[in-house]
Amino acid sequence: MTDAVNRFYNSIEDASTESQASLVSLFVYYLTVEAGQTSATAKQVSDCFTSCDLAAPAGVASRLSEGLKTKPKKYIKKDSGYKLERHTREALSKKLGAEQITVQTSASLRSLEHKLPDGSAKEFLKETINCFEAGANRATITLIWILAIDHLFAHIIKHKLATFNAALAADRGVKINAITQRDDFTEMKEVKFIELCRAAKVISNDVRKILDAGLGVRNSMRTSFRYQSDKH
C-alpha cells in the first residue's frame, strides 16, 4: 500500500497545510474510493499516515466516530469500518481535482499489473506504468503499444493461428502466406496486421477502430520525436 498511498498524498495540492482531521478524511477517501474498499478502519487510516512518513494523530477511532454525529455528517458506518458520507465524498472529489485523474488511472493500472502472472509481460507493464507516473508520455505510449501488439501476437499463435492464416492467405497485399512463428508478424505493416486481425475475427470492428486510433497516436509521437531530434 505504501507506494499507492504516497502517490495519492503527493497529488494533494498543498498537502503539508492540511490539518490532521482533513487528512483523516482524505485517507478514508483514498481507502474507500481509490483502493476500492467497502469501508476503512481506524487502523488502516493510521497506517496511511505511517506509510506517508506522517505522525498519525491520537484517537483516529474517536475522530471517525465523532464524524457520525456532526451536522452534516462526515462519515457513515459500513461493515466494521467507516466510509465518507456522500456529500463529503463529492466535496473531496472536487477538491482533489484534475490531478486525481492521474492517481486514479495509476491505481487502476497497478491493479492490472497484479493480475498478470510473473514474467516478461508483467515486468514490461510495470516499466510502462513507471513511465506514466513519471510523466514520460512519449515513452508510455510507445511501450504500451508494444505490449498490446505483443499480446495480440501471443494470443493469435496460441488460439487463433488457423483463422488468422486463412485471412492472411486471402489477402494479396502481404508478402507472406502464413504465420509459423512470432517473428513472421514483422513481415507486415502494423496497419495491415490490425486489418487482418479484424478479418480473422480475432478482434471486433470496434476494437479495430481503437487500435487504428492508437497506432495514429503512436506514429504522431514518433514523428514529433524525430522532428525534435532533427532540430537539435
ZIJO-V297106 format. One record per helix or strand of 2 or more residues. SS is the DSSP state (H for helix, E for strand). FROM is the first residue (numbers start at 0). TO is the last residue. If there is no record, write none. Layout:
BEGIN
SS/FROM/TO
SS/FROM/TO
END
This chain:
BEGIN
H/1/9
H/14/16
H/19/33
H/41/50
H/59/65
E/74/77
E/80/83
H/85/95
H/98/114
H/119/132
H/136/168
H/181/186
H/189/198
H/204/230
END
